[in-house]
Amino acid sequence: MVKTSTIKIVPLFILIGIVLVVLTVIPFIHPFLDEYIRTLFSAGESQMGETAATVFDIIYKIVKVILWMTLVVALNRLLNSLIFSTVLRSASYEISTLLRNVLSIIIFLVALTIILQSQFSTAYEKLAPIFTGSTIIGIIIGLALQDTLGNFFAGIAMQADNPFQVGDVIDISGKGTGVVESISWRGVKIRTFQNKVVVVSNTVLGKEIIEVSPKDNLNARLVFFNTIYRNSPAKTAQAIREVVRQCENVSQLIRPVVRVRNLADNGIDWEVKYWLEDYTKYNDTDALIRQRIWYAFQRENLDFAYPTRTLYVEEAEVETDFVEVNSEMFDRLTNISLFAPLSDEEVEKLARNSQFWVFAPEEKIVRRGQKGNSMFIVHSGSVSVQIREDGKPRTIRQLKEGEFFGEMALFTGEPRTATVFANEETQVLEITQGCLKPLLEENPELVETFSKIIEKRRAALAELNDVKKSGKKMDKAGVFNSIRKFFGLKN
C-alpha cells in the first residue's frame, strides 16, 4: 500500500517542480523574445512588427494559462493521493468517487476563472456578453436536464449525509429490499434476495422512507409462533430460548428474548427476538429458527394453536350425599401436621372446598402487610419467604412441596408478615376461612387444638429464622381467643 502510493506521488512532485521552474523562467525570457519578434517583423513594415508582437503576447499568455492549469491539476491529484488515499483511508473513512470528482471540478472552474482574469483582464471584460449569453443557454440546458441534474445533486446530498454504505441491507417502501451494491451520481443499485437488480434514482430515494440494516451492526429479527393454553408458558419460553441460541448466524453476544405477544382467541401468541451476525441471511435464519421450534415442540410435548371451537354442554347437577374428592388434595392435606387433629371425613370436606392455583416464576403469591384470610400449601415447585431488614429485602426461608405458609392469616386474620414469591412455576393449594369455619362450628374442640399447634409453630419459626419481635408476645389464650373472634364462634 505504501509503495503503491509512493509510486503515484513521485511523478506528481517532478511535474510540479518542472512547471514551477518554467513559470519562474519565462517572465525573464519574454522581454527578449518580444524585442526580437518586433525587430524581425518590422524590417519591411512597422505595422507588421506590432501585429506580430501582439500575436506573440497572446500566445505567451495562453502558454501561461496552460502551465498554471497544469500546476492546479497536479496539485489537486497530489492532494487526493495524500489525503483521500492515505490519511482518510487509514482512519477507516472512505470518500466516494462522486464526491471527489465534484470537488475537483469546482476547484478547476474556480482556478480557470482566476487565471483567465489575471492573464486576460481586458479581454475578459469584452467577453462578458458572451458569458451572459452562455448563462441563458445554461438555463435552457438545465431545464432540459433537470431530472439528470436532480439525480446528480441529490447524489451529492446523499453522499454528504451518508445514510448507508455498500453492503448494507436497505428496505425502500414500495421499491424492494436488498443489499446495496453501488452508489453513483444517478442512483443506487440494489441486489434483491431474489437475485434481481433494482436501480432507484437519487431523486426518488431522497423522498422515500428507508430502513437501513448496517452490515457492521447487530440487527434484530422477530419470529412468531403460538401454543395452546394448556402448555406451560415458563416451560415454553425456556425450551424455545435454548434452541434459538444454538442456531447458526444467531449472535451469542445478546441473549434471545422469548415473550408472550398476545393472549389470543385460539391460544397464546409468542414472539422470538434474536440478533443476527450477518443480516443478509435473515431469510434463511428465520426459516431455520421456525424449523427448530417445530422439533422443540415435538420433544417437549408442546402443541401449536389453531382455530378451534369447543362447545360445552352444561348438565344440571345431581345432588348426592357422596362426592368423590380429588385424591391429590386429600393426600396432601393428610400429610400436613397442622391438620393432624382432623378426621378423614373432616379432611375430605376441607379438600372439597379448597382450590389449586398456579403462579409463574418470580410472581408474588402474598405481600407483606396485605390483609388475608387464607393459607397456602406448596403442591409443586418451591417458594421463597422474604422480609425486610434495615430497609432491604432478606430471604429467610425456602419452602418446598408439602410445606405451608400464611396460617396466621387463616386462623386469626392477621396481616401478612412476609412476602412470598414463586421460585419457579409453582402450584399451591389455598384453604380459606370459609373452608375451615364449618369444621370449627361442628367441632369447637378443634379451636383449642389448633391454637396450641399454631403457638408452637410460631415459636419454632421465630427461633429458626432469628426474627426479632417487638411488643408483647401473644400467649395460648390470646391465640385461642383470636381464632374464636375471627371465625365468629360463640362461647
Secondary structure, DSSP 8 states (H G I E B T S, - for coil): -HHHHHHHHHHHHHHHHHHHHHHHHHHHHHHHHHHHHHHHHTTT-HHHHHHHHHHHHHHHHHHHHHHHHHHHHHHHHHHIIIIIIIIHHHTT----HHHHHHHHHHHHHHHHHHHHHHH-HHHHHHTHHHHHHHHHHHHHHHHHTHHHHHHHHHHHHHHHH----TT-EEEETTTEEEEEEEE-SSEEEEEETTS-EEEEEHHHHTTS-EEEE-TTS-EEEEEEEEE-TTS-HHHHHHHHHHHHHTSTTB-SSS--EEEEEEE-SSSEEEEEEEEES-GGGHHHHHHHHHHHHHHHHHHHT-------------------S-----HHHHHHHHT-GGGTTS-HHHHHHHHHH-EEEEE-TT-EEE-TT---SEEEEEEES-EEEEEEETTEEEEEEEE-TT-EE-HHHHHH----SSEEEESSSEEEEEEEHHHHHHHHHH-THHHHHHHHHHHHHHHHHHHHHT----S----HHHHHHHHHHHHT---
